[in-house]
Amino acid sequence: MSSEGADVYLRHAIDVDPVRLERLLWIVVALSLVGDVVTTFAGLHLGLAESNPVARSAISGYGLAGMLALKAVAVALGVACRPLLPRPYRVVIPAGLALPWTIATLSNLVLISTVV
């Protein structure tokens, strides 16, 4: 039994230029970062608590500036590590940033909807 035909089909079905995919994912990073920050502060305003101890400390000590600095450090680390990866694998960096921030945004929205 051969999987050669399936492999060819899959390669063509999801054939995406890595450069375009990376650009798209950086846009998702920006949107998810903004979404996480906005929904976090909306939730805090409604009486919810930040569950991430590092973010909680940054927010309690420095407010919005602390949260933005924390996000900036994460993005800066990602950008700094990006050249260390071969070009086809560089999409991992923005995907690794966007995924948890998107999940956090969605989680925040669900929690906010329970108190509104």
Summary of the structure (lengths in Angstrom):
residues: 116
radius of gyration: 18.3
end to end distance: 56.9
largest distance: 61.9
contacts: 291
relative contact order: 0.16
helix: 84%
strand: 0%
